Amino acid sequence: MITREICQRLDAEDALAELRDAFTLNDGEIYLDGNSLGPVSREARRRVLEVLDQQWAHRLVRGWGEGWMAQPTRLGNRVGQLIGAREGEVLVADTLTFLIAKLVGGALDLRPDRHVILTDRANFHSDLYIIEAVARRASRPVTVKVIDRDNLERELNDDVALVELTHVDFRTGEALDLAGITRAVHEVGALMLWDFAHSTGAVPLDVTAANVDFAAGCGYKYLNGGPGAPAFIYVRQEFHGVLENPLPGWLGHARPFEFELAYEAAPGIQAWVTSSPSIIALAALEGALEVFARTSMTALRAKSLALTDLFIDLVNEKLAGVFEVVTPLDHDRRGSQVSLRHGEAYGVVQALIAQGVIGDFRAPDVARFGFAPLYVRFVDVYDAVDRLVDVMSAERYRDPKFRVRNAVT
């Protein structure tokens, strides 16, 4: 039997325990929604105030020449360390959907004789919307085939230009085979684009070893960069100067302050900058990344798996038969969240929030819980399941107030 004392002992032995103090967390609240929005770190707050009170307030426009302009590539290199990229292959700018649009458009131009994009019917809907929109605006007829990802290999053929998948399923938390899928896509001559929204900062990634062509990810989930934080784009070095940004802007120009009428792409990853970066938002992300400099993805992954294992074991021990655990038990196939299926999942999540456990709901019947190892404790996991037991045994989820659907679930 797993006891609270055992969990307290695990916390006492946890080498990452001190990192929790880097964040502002609400007393009495168990935050298990970092897979949706990470909490604010003290360093993120400090960096934003520094930009506001020192750089913007006193240096004004001079800030552009004193480091602001280099922020997208400088922070890109820091994010690159978390995904196994080489120097100069990652850029921080724009939003995730915008960056996926750029990469899809550029990739289609590299495979002009192919007319199919493959993606997953379980993909995040924003990915599906933007892929369809870009395909409709291509210079040739392009078909988007939305498939069951388990059937990917039988769908791969010489007609496929691009495959776009999300590495960790946003509903179930299933992690896909990064290297194996990329290899299978390359074997038919297609290009591979990965969405790392639910991976970066929680799951070790090695885009170099996996020979990934392109990827993009957001900065506000496990990276804790703040609501709507800038996203990042990865373009493998071999495609620099080959893959064209279909949405060019002045800061991606080779000589932006010459104000030339004709566009000439800047060398390397800089060509993927479109417009002026949001310096305040970048400051928050920069501060958030400081916490990652105090640990390693190997250590984070070990704790992530221990936390999710503990949650699954406790649910199975205390709530046997009540929920279906839809997240894979196999470590190689698990992200850093656990998803539970229940017919009243929405009400369950709302009742839990009322009890101070913050998770979220994804239609039609999934309760999601994210376990960010930077700040979630083992005792948090124990207490969260304890409160879940109370919600289920007392059927608190049946309260009419917990059945009212909020705009954000």
Secondary structure, 3 states (H helix, E strand, C coil): CCCHHHHHHHHHHCCCHHHHHHECCCCCCEECCCCCCCCCEHHHHHHHHHHHHHHHHHHHHHHHHHCHHHHHHHHHHHHHHHHCCCCCCEEECCCHHHHHHHHHHHHHHHCCCCCEEEEECCCCHHHHHHHHHHHHCCCCCCEEEEECHHHHHHHCCCCEEEEEEECECCCCCEECCHHHHHHHHHHCCCEEEEECCCCCCCCCCCCCCCCCCEEEECCCCCCCCCCCCCCEEEECHHHCCCCCCCCCCHHHECCHHHCCCCCCECCHHHHHCCCCCCHHHHHHHHHHHHHHCCCCHHHHHHHHHHHHHHHHHHHHHHCCCCCEECCCCCHHHECCEEEEECCCHHHHHHHHHHCCEECEEECCCEEEEECCCCCCCHHHHHHHHHHHHHHHHCCHHHCHHHCCCCCCC
